[in-house]
């Protein structure tokens, strides 16, 4: 988890106009937003996969 936070912090500093100190403040928000995005993507993958699996088993 530490590696992910460091990666988000350093990548965020490289991509945005924020300095390392400013990005350190925004890193928890960025990590939470990325976690939410990943959760939504995984939820939709599960929904689509279950939907496709249900179509194959219906007569």
Secondary structure, 3 states (H helix, E strand, C coil): CHHHHHHHHHHHHHHCCCCHHHHHHHHHHHHHHHHHHHHHHHHHHHHHHHHHHHHHHCC
